[in-house]
Structures are given as C-alpha cells and as structure tokens.
Amino acid sequence: MSSTNRGALRHNLDFYETPSWCTQLLLEREQFGPTILDAGCGTGAILRELDEGAIGLELDADRARLAQELSDHQVVCGDFLHGWKPGTSVGSIVMNPPYSLAREFILQALEIVPADGKVAALLRLNFLGSSRKRLDVVDACSGLLRVWVLAQRPSFTGDKKTDSCDYAWFVYRKGHVGPAALSVVTRGLSAL
C-alpha cells in the first residue's frame, strides 16, 4: 500500500489488515443493514468488529480458515469478483478491498446489496481524484453518499509505521444520487 516504497514487495493478494480503530470509527457513524458481508475479509480484522450474523468472504483458503477461527463469524472461501453469489441476503458490505481492484469491488458490491443498501470501502483518499477511469464510482450518480476521512494514518503492517497516504471510508448507498458529504474524523485523544 505504500506510496513511498514503490519498489517494495507487495503482500499476496494486496492483503493489508485493517486496524480495529478504523472500523470502530466507521461503525460509530454509520448504520448498516441486517446482514453485513466483509468482502475480501483476509484474516477477519473488520469482521471481528461487526455484530453477530456478519459473513466474511476471502479468496485465500488459509486466510478464510483463520478468519473463521478468529472472528466467530461464518467465513466462505470464494472469489467476490468472479462467480461467487451470496447464499443469503446481504444488506450491506463493509470492506478493505485490494486497492488495485477497488473500483471492481465497489461496483460488484453495489450489484449485490438491495435498493438503499450500503457499501463501505476503506480506500486511499486519492481514490477521489487520481484517475478518470474511476469517475463512475465517485461522481454524483455513483451512489457515493459520504467520505469519512481518517485524521490519523492507519498502520496496515502491524509495526505502527504508516505510509505517506491518507485514508478514508467511502460509503455508498445504492440508488443515492447527488453530492457526497465529506467529514474528517479522529479517534479519541487518549487513543492517539
């Protein structure tokens, strides 16, 4: 994920575990539908923060097994973008998608959720403007409802080191048309 280590080795399948405080900030500000799917759940970092009944989906079988063990939620091994269909109704999707496939994950998620269903994706803030190819997921007709900018950069490596990118939760509501609200959020000062 680092924008400063362009030559560095990337994690397999763009796997970068989401710090719990990032998910907690989102859940303090957004309400999600009855069954939440964590698409590309990795080892279940987001899943562990979600209420009972959430489902995880992970492409890597070893990570899927670990997510099942660590989260106490149902985790399915499958490919979110190619052929996987939910076995149950999914009301919302909360995810930290592989950045290189973020647009595709968002579009697929918006296909799966029902009318007025929500999708939240943790992404680099520059997702808003770094590519004309993504206008369909950031313009006024995309369903983008809110952008929660994280005032503190998260560490995705477990060593508390951060890269030079700012991050935000991009929250979509299927069927929403209009501008997105933007807010900067921070975790409590005692947690800094």
Number of C-alpha atoms within 10 A of each C-alpha: 22 13 10 10 11 9 8 10 8 13 10 8 14 16 21 20 17 22 16 14 16 22 21 14 17 20 14 8 9 11 10 16 16 15 18 25 29 26 27 30 31 31 26 29 20 27 31 20 16 22 12 15 13 23 26 30 28 23 18 19 14 12 20 24 18 14 26 21 14 14 21 15 19 18 27 22 18 19 15 18 16 8 8 12 12 13 6 8 14 20 19 27 27 29 29 25 25 18 18 11 11 19 20 17 22 22 15 14 27 23 12 19 22 17 13 16 22 28 31 28 24 25 22 18 18 12 18 17 11 11 9 9 9 16 16 14 20 20 15 15 15 23 24 26 24 19 24 22 21 22 14 16 18 20 15 17 16 12 7 10 10 16 15 11 15 16 21 28 24 28 24 27 21 22 17 18 14 13 15 19 11 13 12 11 17 16 14 9 6 5 7 7
